Amino acid sequence: MTKDLIPIRAAARAAAEYIDKVRARLADTVAPEGKLDHDIAEREQHLLHGYAWMATLSAALGAFAEWAERAENSGSFGELEKLVLGVGTGEYCAQIAGGVVMSQNEVVRPSAYGLDVEAQAFASNPAVDYFIKEGNTAKTRAALAHRLAEGERPFEGTGDETLDMIRDQFRAFAADRIAPHAHAWHLADALIPMEVVQEMADLGVFGVCIAEKFGGLGLGKLAMCLVSEELSRGWICAGSLGTRSEIASELIGENGTEEQKAKFLPRIADGSILPTAVFTEPDTGSDLASVRTRASRTPDGNWRIDGSKTWITHAARADLMTILCRTDQNTPGYGGLSMFLAEKTRGTTQSAFPDDGIAGDEIEVLGYRGMKEYTLGFDGFAVGADGLLGGAEGQGFKQLMRTFEGARIQTAARAIGVGWNAFDLGLRYAMQRTQFGKPLLSFPRVSDKLAMMVCELVMVRELTYSVARHKDRGERCDSEAGMAKLLAARIAWANADNALQIHGGNGYALEYEISRVLCDARILNIFEGAGEIQAHIIGRGLVAAR
């Protein structure tokens, strides 16, 4: 191990030990009798969520150390990687020691837990002190930005030749078929053309994690991350096309009957069925326990669905809906919910929802436009007797919960792709635009932004990949998946916002791509679990797990 890697392991350990002290102090407040008190946890959200954020940064440091060692083992730990390691580790150690930003105006500091002395001791750890004082400096950030401007990029090898080839394939596809057209599609508020969707299907996008016996590629979540990241680097909507198929195929693959698997999975894998997820309702949002859309048995043994859903992505073009409904009106909360596989006719420009019993209205949105969002109204919509997922009532929420880890891992990957897109645009503009007789990149406040963009992207990318590897090994990783999504969403937004700032007034003009990326990035901190809910789940899970 080179001398540059010795302190990162020590700094990561020191961070983990300090976070354990935060957790212990927090537990005294939210778990006074040794068991998490949910009422207290809700009242003390600032402390609980702050702990979740600190634990997330600590986990990112651990994944960062693994990245550095993998780079060294492959002979790829050069000067650029040393700079990325120093700047990124120094920044996150300083935040953990001094104050972690949860949002633009919410910062959690050690004093909130009464741990000022412990925080100072953490910052004084020789490895931590080294990174804060020598790793992340104006000089190292400038040197990093210079190398990035010269075209260098940090090591990104996965340690698996097949996975690296998948990344290269989809990076080339996104650069050729998605990125050159994305802004025009966005400005026209147009759906991604079906010929592009079919090309994605031919590449296996919709069957990455579907078993080979059902026509899929039979790969894991790490492969899914690479595909989603690269497509989203071209345009988030391209990366998100696969999300609907991923959710549907995991629901069916994990919970469906053999007949349901044989019927739907091969057609999802080859793209002949485009699914959509129909979970959210106008008055429930993230509170799925309050779902009211009803599914009732009809005399002939089939089902009818009545109720309203909202924020349904790609609904008109979809052929299959996974719908969360209440089948037991007498059982409140999650217990009365069931999941349905409801087939529908694919809409056209003339008739978006041609079937009886279903109507939809488009929701006009700032970004994330390539699939369109809808509110849906069901009035006696017919579903066959075999449409109940797994043939079991009352299991809908449990079935959906099993998909949350994968969905959040994939959302993190999409956010990473968006973050890279923002960096690409910001760097290109900073190199091309001249002010006061020199390029924007020569100004420290500009180069600092770009340097930090890359450091944070590498850190959250490696955290996301680490979680995906755990998932692929069959290990539980719900809190870790939430961490990856939480951090990636913040970084995507920060990168887009900073890249627009680099563009100055031009960034606010619709003709510049960064205006689209900013709108696209903003949704990432809301869907698949809003940031506040995500932090609450992470904090509760980590406190209760020990």
C-alpha positions as CSV (number, residue, x, y, z in Angstrom):
1,M,0.0,0.0,0.0
2,T,1.4,3.4,-0.9
3,K,1.8,6.0,1.7
4,D,-1.0,8.0,0.2
5,L,-3.5,5.3,1.1
6,I,-2.5,4.7,4.7
7,P,-4.2,7.9,6.0
8,I,-7.6,7.3,4.1
9,R,-8.2,4.1,6.0
10,A,-7.3,5.7,9.3
11,A,-9.5,8.7,8.5
12,A,-12.4,6.5,7.5
13,R,-12.1,4.5,10.8
14,A,-11.9,7.7,12.8
15,A,-15.0,9.0,11.2
16,A,-16.9,5.7,11.9
17,E,-15.8,5.8,15.5
18,Y,-16.9,9.4,15.9
19,I,-20.3,8.6,14.2
20,D,-20.7,5.8,16.8
21,K,-20.4,8.4,19.5
22,V,-23.1,10.5,17.8
23,R,-25.3,7.5,17.6
24,A,-24.9,6.7,21.3
25,R,-25.7,10.2,22.3
26,L,-28.7,10.3,20.0
27,A,-30.0,7.0,21.4
28,D,-30.1,8.5,24.8
29,T,-32.6,10.9,23.4
30,V,-34.7,8.9,20.9
31,A,-34.4,5.5,22.6
32,P,-34.4,6.3,26.3
33,E,-35.4,2.8,27.4
34,G,-33.3,1.0,24.8
35,K,-36.0,0.9,22.2
36,L,-36.6,3.6,19.6
37,D,-39.5,5.9,20.6
38,H,-41.1,6.9,17.3
39,D,-42.8,9.9,18.8
40,I,-39.6,11.3,20.2
41,A,-37.8,10.5,16.9
42,E,-40.3,12.5,15.0
43,R,-40.0,15.4,17.5
44,E,-36.2,15.3,17.3
45,Q,-35.9,15.2,13.5
46,H,-33.0,17.6,13.4
47,L,-30.9,15.3,15.6
48,L,-32.1,12.1,13.9
49,H,-31.7,13.3,10.3
50,G,-28.4,15.0,11.1
51,Y,-27.1,11.7,12.4
52,A,-28.3,10.0,9.2
53,W,-26.4,12.6,7.1
54,M,-23.2,12.2,9.1
55,A,-23.4,8.4,8.9
56,T,-23.9,8.8,5.1
57,L,-20.8,10.9,4.7
58,S,-18.9,8.4,6.9
59,A,-20.1,5.5,4.7
60,A,-19.0,7.4,1.6
61,L,-15.5,7.8,3.1
62,G,-15.3,4.0,3.6
63,A,-16.3,3.3,0.0
64,F,-13.8,6.0,-1.1
65,A,-11.0,4.1,0.6
66,E,-12.0,0.9,-1.2
67,W,-12.0,2.8,-4.5
68,A,-8.4,4.1,-3.8
69,E,-7.2,0.6,-2.9
70,R,-8.8,-0.9,-6.1
71,A,-7.2,1.8,-8.2
72,E,-3.8,1.1,-6.6
73,N,-4.2,-2.7,-7.1
74,S,-4.9,-2.1,-10.8
75,G,-1.9,0.2,-11.2
76,S,-4.2,3.2,-11.8
77,F,-3.6,5.3,-8.6
78,G,-1.9,8.3,-10.1
79,E,-1.6,12.0,-9.3
80,L,-5.2,12.7,-10.3
81,E,-6.5,10.0,-8.0
82,K,-4.3,11.3,-5.2
83,L,-5.8,14.8,-5.7
84,V,-9.4,13.5,-5.8
85,L,-8.7,11.4,-2.6
86,G,-7.2,14.4,-0.8
87,V,-9.8,17.0,-1.7
88,G,-12.8,14.7,-1.2
89,T,-11.7,13.2,2.1
90,G,-10.7,16.6,3.5
91,E,-14.0,18.1,2.6
92,Y,-16.2,15.3,4.2
93,C,-14.0,15.1,7.3
94,A,-14.3,18.8,7.8
95,Q,-18.1,18.6,7.4
96,I,-18.4,15.8,9.9
97,A,-16.3,17.7,12.4
98,G,-17.8,21.1,11.9
99,G,-21.3,20.8,10.5
100,V,-23.1,18.7,7.9
101,V,-25.4,20.5,5.5
102,M,-28.9,18.8,5.3
103,S,-30.4,21.5,3.0
104,Q,-29.6,25.0,1.9
105,N,-30.5,26.4,5.3
106,E,-30.3,23.4,7.7
107,V,-26.9,22.5,9.2
108,V,-26.4,20.0,12.0
109,R,-23.4,20.7,14.2
110,P,-21.6,18.7,16.9
111,S,-23.0,21.1,19.6
112,A,-26.5,19.8,18.8
113,Y,-25.4,16.5,20.4
114,G,-23.1,18.0,23.1
115,L,-20.1,16.5,21.3
116,D,-17.9,19.6,20.7
117,V,-15.0,18.0,22.5
118,E,-15.3,14.7,20.7
119,A,-15.6,16.5,17.3
120,Q,-12.4,18.4,18.0
121,A,-10.7,15.2,18.9
122,F,-11.9,13.7,15.7
123,A,-10.6,16.7,13.7
124,S,-7.2,16.4,15.6
125,N,-6.8,12.7,14.6
126,P,-3.5,12.8,12.6
127,A,-5.0,11.3,9.4
128,V,-8.1,13.5,9.6
129,D,-5.9,16.6,10.3
130,Y,-3.7,15.7,7.3
131,F,-6.6,15.6,4.9
132,I,-8.3,18.7,6.2
133,K,-5.1,20.8,6.2
134,E,-3.2,19.3,3.3
135,G,-5.6,17.3,1.2
136,N,-8.3,19.9,0.5
137,T,-6.5,23.2,-0.2
138,A,-6.7,25.9,-2.8
139,K,-3.6,24.5,-4.3
140,T,-4.8,20.9,-4.6
141,R,-8.2,22.0,-5.9
142,A,-6.5,24.1,-8.6
143,A,-4.2,21.3,-9.6
144,L,-7.2,18.9,-9.8
145,A,-9.2,21.3,-12.0
146,H,-6.2,21.7,-14.3
147,R,-5.9,18.0,-14.8
148,L,-9.7,17.7,-15.5
149,A,-9.4,20.5,-18.0
150,E,-6.6,18.5,-19.7
151,G,-9.1,15.6,-20.2
152,E,-8.0,13.4,-17.3
153,R,-10.7,11.5,-15.4
154,P,-10.5,9.5,-12.1
155,F,-10.2,5.8,-12.2
156,E,-13.6,4.1,-12.6
157,G,-12.8,0.4,-13.0
158,T,-15.1,-2.0,-11.3
159,G,-12.7,-4.9,-11.1
160,D,-14.9,-6.8,-13.5
161,E,-14.0,-6.7,-17.2
162,T,-17.6,-7.5,-18.3
163,L,-19.0,-4.7,-16.2
164,D,-16.5,-2.2,-17.6
165,M,-17.4,-3.2,-21.1
166,I,-21.1,-2.7,-20.3
167,R,-20.2,0.9,-19.1
168,D,-18.3,1.6,-22.3
169,Q,-21.1,0.3,-24.4
170,F,-23.8,2.4,-22.8
171,R,-21.6,5.5,-22.6
172,A,-21.1,5.3,-26.3
173,F,-24.8,4.7,-27.0
174,A,-25.9,7.6,-24.8
175,A,-23.4,9.9,-26.4
176,D,-24.5,8.9,-29.9
177,R,-28.3,8.4,-29.6
178,I,-29.4,10.3,-26.5
179,A,-27.3,13.4,-25.6
180,P,-27.4,15.1,-29.0
181,H,-31.2,15.1,-29.1
182,A,-32.1,15.3,-25.4
183,H,-32.4,19.1,-25.2
184,A,-34.7,19.3,-28.3
185,W,-36.9,16.6,-26.9
186,H,-37.0,18.5,-23.6
187,L,-37.9,21.8,-25.2
188,A,-40.6,20.2,-27.3
189,D,-41.9,18.3,-24.2
190,A,-41.8,15.3,-26.4
191,L,-41.7,11.6,-25.6
192,I,-38.5,9.7,-26.3
193,P,-39.0,8.4,-29.8
194,M,-40.1,4.7,-30.0
195,E,-37.2,3.9,-32.3
196,V,-34.8,4.9,-29.5
197,V,-36.8,2.9,-26.9
198,Q,-36.5,-0.1,-29.2
199,E,-32.8,0.4,-29.6
200,M,-32.6,0.4,-25.8
201,A,-34.6,-2.8,-25.6
202,D,-32.3,-4.4,-28.2
203,L,-29.3,-3.6,-25.9
204,G,-31.1,-5.3,-23.0
205,V,-31.9,-2.2,-20.9
206,F,-35.2,-3.5,-19.8
207,G,-34.0,-6.9,-18.8
208,V,-30.7,-6.3,-17.0
209,C,-31.8,-8.0,-13.8
210,I,-34.4,-10.4,-15.3
211,A,-33.2,-14.0,-15.2
212,E,-31.9,-15.5,-18.4
213,K,-34.6,-18.2,-18.4
214,F,-37.2,-15.4,-18.8
215,G,-35.2,-13.6,-21.6
216,G,-33.3,-11.2,-19.5
217,L,-29.5,-10.6,-19.1
218,G,-29.4,-12.2,-15.7
219,L,-27.1,-9.6,-14.3
220,G,-27.2,-7.8,-11.0
221,K,-27.7,-4.4,-9.4
222,L,-24.2,-3.3,-10.1
223,A,-24.7,-3.8,-13.8
224,M,-28.0,-2.0,-13.5
225,C,-26.2,1.0,-11.9
226,L,-23.8,1.2,-14.8
227,V,-26.5,1.2,-17.4
228,S,-28.7,3.7,-15.5
229,E,-25.8,6.0,-14.8
230,E,-24.6,6.2,-18.4
231,L,-28.1,6.6,-19.9
232,S,-28.9,9.3,-17.3
233,R,-25.6,11.1,-18.2
234,G,-27.2,11.5,-21.6
235,W,-30.6,12.4,-20.2
236,I,-32.2,11.3,-17.0
237,C,-35.4,10.3,-18.9
238,A,-33.4,7.7,-20.9
239,G,-32.0,6.3,-17.6
240,S,-35.5,6.4,-16.0
241,L,-37.1,4.4,-18.8
242,G,-35.5,1.3,-17.3
243,T,-36.7,2.2,-13.8
244,R,-40.3,1.2,-14.6
245,S,-39.2,-2.1,-16.0
246,E,-36.9,-2.7,-13.1
247,I,-39.7,-2.1,-10.5
248,A,-42.2,-4.2,-12.4
249,S,-39.8,-7.1,-13.0
250,E,-38.6,-7.2,-9.4
251,L,-42.2,-7.1,-8.1
252,I,-43.1,-10.0,-10.5
253,G,-39.9,-11.9,-10.1
254,E,-39.9,-11.9,-6.3
255,N,-43.6,-12.2,-5.7
256,G,-45.4,-13.4,-8.8
257,T,-46.9,-16.8,-9.5
258,E,-45.1,-18.9,-12.1
259,E,-47.8,-18.1,-14.6
260,Q,-47.3,-14.4,-14.0
261,K,-43.6,-14.7,-14.4
262,A,-43.9,-16.6,-17.6
263,K,-46.4,-14.2,-19.0
264,F,-44.8,-10.9,-18.2
265,L,-41.1,-11.1,-17.6
266,P,-40.0,-12.1,-21.2
267,R,-42.1,-9.3,-22.7
268,I,-40.8,-6.8,-20.2
269,A,-37.2,-7.9,-21.0
270,D,-37.6,-7.5,-24.8
271,G,-39.4,-4.2,-24.5
272,S,-42.7,-5.4,-26.0
273,I,-44.3,-4.5,-22.7
274,L,-43.6,-1.0,-21.2
275,P,-44.7,-1.0,-17.5
276,T,-45.6,1.9,-15.2
277,A,-45.8,2.1,-11.4
278,V,-49.1,3.3,-10.1
279,F,-48.7,3.8,-6.3
280,T,-49.0,7.5,-5.3
281,E,-52.4,9.2,-4.7
282,P,-53.3,12.9,-4.6
283,D,-53.7,13.1,-0.8
284,T,-51.2,10.5,0.3
285,G,-47.8,11.2,-1.3
286,S,-45.3,9.1,0.6
287,D,-47.9,7.9,3.1
288,L,-48.7,4.7,1.3
289,A,-50.6,3.3,4.4
290,S,-53.3,5.8,3.5
291,V,-53.9,4.5,0.0
292,R,-57.7,4.5,-0.8
293,T,-58.0,3.3,-4.4
294,R,-60.1,0.2,-4.1
295,A,-60.0,-3.1,-5.9
296,S,-63.2,-5.1,-5.5
297,R,-64.1,-8.6,-6.6
298,T,-66.8,-8.9,-9.2
299,P,-69.4,-11.7,-9.4
300,D,-67.4,-13.4,-12.2
301,G,-64.3,-13.6,-10.1
302,N,-62.5,-10.7,-11.7
303,W,-61.6,-7.3,-10.2
304,R,-62.7,-3.7,-10.7
305,I,-60.5,-0.8,-9.6
306,D,-61.9,2.6,-8.5
307,G,-60.0,5.6,-7.3
308,S,-57.4,8.2,-8.2
309,K,-53.6,8.1,-8.6
310,T,-51.1,10.8,-9.4
311,W,-47.6,11.3,-10.6
312,I,-47.7,8.3,-12.8
313,T,-44.8,8.3,-15.2
314,H,-45.1,7.1,-18.8
315,A,-48.7,6.1,-18.1
316,A,-50.2,6.7,-21.5
317,R,-47.6,4.7,-23.4
318,A,-47.5,1.9,-20.8
319,D,-49.0,-1.6,-21.5
320,L,-48.9,-2.8,-17.9
321,M,-49.6,-1.1,-14.6
322,T,-48.5,-2.3,-11.2
323,I,-51.2,-0.8,-9.1
324,L,-51.3,-0.6,-5.3
325,C,-54.9,-0.9,-4.1
326,R,-56.9,-1.4,-1.0
327,T,-58.7,-4.8,-1.1
328,D,-59.8,-4.9,2.5
329,Q,-61.7,-1.8,3.5
330,N,-62.0,-3.0,7.1
331,T,-58.2,-3.3,7.6
332,P,-56.6,0.1,8.0
333,G,-53.0,0.8,7.1
334,Y,-50.7,-1.4,5.2
335,G,-52.5,-4.7,5.9
336,G,-55.4,-4.1,3.6
337,L,-53.3,-3.3,0.5
338,S,-52.7,-5.6,-2.5
339,M,-50.7,-5.3,-5.7
340,F,-52.2,-5.8,-9.1
341,L,-50.8,-6.4,-12.5
342,A,-53.3,-4.5,-14.7
343,E,-52.9,-4.7,-18.5
344,K,-54.0,-1.7,-20.6
345,T,-54.0,-0.6,-24.2
346,R,-51.0,1.6,-25.2
347,G,-52.1,5.1,-25.8
348,T,-51.7,7.1,-28.9
349,T,-51.5,10.9,-29.7
350,Q,-55.2,10.7,-30.6
351,S,-56.3,8.7,-27.5
352,A,-54.0,8.6,-24.5
353,F,-56.2,6.2,-22.5
354,P,-58.5,4.3,-24.9
355,D,-59.7,1.6,-22.4
356,D,-63.0,1.8,-20.5
357,G,-62.7,2.7,-16.8
358,I,-59.5,4.7,-17.0
359,A,-58.9,8.4,-17.8
360,G,-55.8,10.5,-17.4
361,D,-54.7,14.1,-17.5
362,E,-51.1,15.2,-18.1
363,I,-49.2,17.1,-15.4
364,E,-47.0,19.8,-16.9
365,V,-43.6,19.7,-15.3
366,L,-40.4,21.7,-15.2
367,G,-38.1,18.8,-16.2
368,Y,-38.0,15.0,-16.4
369,R,-40.2,15.4,-19.5
370,G,-39.4,12.5,-21.8
371,M,-42.1,10.1,-20.5
372,K,-44.7,12.6,-19.2
373,E,-46.5,12.5,-15.9
374,Y,-50.2,11.9,-15.4
375,T,-53.0,11.8,-12.9
376,L,-55.2,8.8,-13.4
377,G,-58.8,8.2,-12.6
378,F,-60.2,4.6,-12.3
379,D,-63.9,4.0,-12.5
380,G,-64.7,0.3,-12.7
381,F,-61.4,-0.5,-14.6
382,A,-61.4,-4.2,-15.2
383,V,-58.6,-6.5,-14.1
384,G,-58.6,-10.2,-14.7
385,A,-58.8,-12.7,-11.9
386,D,-55.2,-13.6,-12.4
387,G,-54.1,-9.9,-12.0
388,L,-53.6,-10.1,-8.2
389,L,-49.8,-10.3,-7.7
390,G,-48.8,-13.6,-6.3
391,G,-52.5,-14.5,-6.0
392,A,-52.5,-13.3,-2.4
393,E,-54.4,-10.4,-0.9
394,G,-53.0,-8.1,1.8
395,Q,-49.4,-8.5,0.7
396,G,-49.1,-5.4,-1.5
397,F,-47.1,-3.2,0.8
398,K,-44.7,-6.0,1.8
399,Q,-44.2,-6.9,-1.9
400,L,-43.5,-3.2,-2.7
401,M,-41.1,-2.9,0.2
402,R,-38.9,-5.6,-1.3
403,T,-38.3,-3.4,-4.3
404,F,-37.3,-0.3,-2.3
405,E,-33.6,-1.2,-2.0
406,G,-33.2,-1.8,-5.7
407,A,-35.2,1.3,-6.6
408,R,-33.1,3.6,-4.4
409,I,-29.9,2.1,-5.7
410,Q,-31.0,2.8,-9.2
411,T,-32.1,6.3,-8.4
412,A,-28.7,7.0,-6.9
413,A,-27.2,5.8,-10.2
414,R,-29.5,8.0,-12.2
415,A,-28.5,11.0,-9.9
416,I,-24.8,10.2,-10.5
417,G,-25.4,10.3,-14.3
418,V,-27.1,13.7,-14.0
419,G,-24.3,14.9,-11.8
420,W,-21.7,13.9,-14.5
421,N,-23.8,15.6,-17.1
422,A,-23.8,18.9,-15.1
423,F,-20.0,18.6,-14.6
424,D,-19.5,18.0,-18.3
425,L,-21.5,21.1,-19.2
426,G,-19.9,23.2,-16.5
427,L,-16.4,22.3,-17.5
428,R,-17.0,22.9,-21.2
429,Y,-18.4,26.3,-20.6
430,A,-15.7,27.3,-18.1
431,M,-13.0,26.4,-20.7
432,Q,-14.8,28.2,-23.6
433,R,-16.1,31.3,-22.0
434,T,-13.6,34.2,-21.6
435,Q,-14.1,37.0,-19.1
436,F,-11.7,39.8,-18.3
437,G,-9.3,38.4,-20.8
438,K,-9.0,34.9,-19.5
439,P,-11.1,31.7,-19.4
440,L,-13.6,31.3,-16.6
441,L,-11.7,28.1,-15.5
442,S,-8.8,30.3,-14.3
443,F,-10.9,31.8,-11.6
444,P,-10.6,29.9,-8.3
445,R,-14.2,30.0,-7.4
446,V,-15.0,28.4,-10.7
447,S,-12.3,25.7,-10.6
448,D,-13.1,25.0,-7.0
449,K,-16.7,24.1,-8.0
450,L,-15.6,21.8,-10.8
451,A,-13.0,20.0,-8.6
452,M,-15.5,19.4,-5.9
453,M,-18.1,18.2,-8.4
454,V,-15.8,15.3,-9.4
455,C,-14.7,14.4,-5.9
456,E,-18.3,14.1,-4.6
457,L,-19.3,12.2,-7.7
458,V,-16.6,9.6,-7.2
459,M,-17.4,9.3,-3.5
460,V,-21.1,8.7,-4.0
461,R,-20.6,6.6,-7.1
462,E,-18.4,4.2,-5.0
463,L,-20.9,4.3,-2.2
464,T,-23.6,3.3,-4.6
465,Y,-21.6,0.6,-6.2
466,S,-20.7,-0.8,-2.8
467,V,-24.4,-1.0,-1.9
468,A,-25.1,-2.7,-5.2
469,R,-22.5,-5.3,-4.5
470,H,-24.1,-6.0,-1.1
471,K,-27.5,-6.4,-2.8
472,D,-26.0,-8.7,-5.4
473,R,-24.7,-10.9,-2.6
474,G,-28.2,-11.2,-1.2
475,E,-27.3,-9.0,1.8
476,R,-29.8,-6.6,3.4
477,C,-28.8,-3.0,2.6
478,D,-31.9,-0.9,3.1
479,S,-30.3,1.8,5.2
480,E,-27.2,1.8,2.9
481,A,-29.4,2.1,-0.2
482,G,-31.1,5.0,1.3
483,M,-27.8,6.7,2.1
484,A,-26.7,6.3,-1.5
485,K,-29.9,7.8,-2.8
486,L,-29.9,10.6,-0.2
487,L,-26.3,11.7,-1.0
488,A,-26.5,11.2,-4.8
489,A,-29.6,13.4,-5.0
490,R,-28.0,16.2,-3.1
491,I,-24.8,16.0,-5.3
492,A,-26.8,16.0,-8.5
493,W,-28.6,19.1,-7.5
494,A,-25.5,20.8,-6.2
495,N,-23.6,20.0,-9.4
496,A,-26.4,21.3,-11.6
497,D,-26.8,24.5,-9.6
498,N,-23.1,25.2,-9.6
499,A,-22.8,24.4,-13.3
500,L,-25.6,26.9,-14.0
501,Q,-23.8,29.4,-11.8
502,I,-20.7,28.9,-14.0
503,H,-22.8,29.7,-17.0
504,G,-24.0,32.9,-15.4
505,G,-27.0,34.6,-17.1
506,N,-26.7,32.2,-20.1
507,G,-27.5,29.3,-17.8
508,Y,-30.9,30.7,-17.2
509,A,-31.7,30.7,-20.9
510,L,-33.7,27.8,-22.2
511,E,-31.3,27.4,-25.2
512,Y,-28.5,26.2,-22.9
513,E,-28.6,22.6,-21.8
514,I,-27.7,23.3,-18.2
515,S,-31.2,24.8,-17.8
516,R,-32.7,21.4,-18.5
517,V,-30.2,19.6,-16.3
518,L,-31.1,21.9,-13.4
519,C,-34.8,21.1,-13.7
520,D,-34.1,17.4,-14.1
521,A,-31.8,17.3,-11.1
522,R,-34.4,18.9,-8.8
523,I,-36.8,15.9,-8.9
524,L,-34.2,13.5,-7.6
525,N,-34.5,14.7,-4.0
526,I,-38.2,14.1,-4.1
527,F,-39.1,10.8,-5.8
528,E,-38.2,7.3,-4.5
529,G,-38.4,8.9,-1.0
530,A,-38.1,12.6,-0.4
531,G,-34.9,13.6,1.3
532,E,-36.5,14.3,4.7
533,I,-38.3,10.9,4.7
534,Q,-35.2,9.2,3.5
535,A,-33.1,10.7,6.3
536,H,-35.8,9.7,8.8
537,I,-35.8,6.1,7.6
538,I,-32.0,5.9,7.7
539,G,-31.7,7.4,11.1
540,R,-34.4,5.2,12.6
541,G,-32.9,2.1,11.0
542,L,-29.4,2.7,12.2
543,V,-30.5,3.5,15.8
544,A,-32.8,0.6,16.0
545,A,-30.3,-1.9,14.5
546,R,-27.9,-1.7,17.4
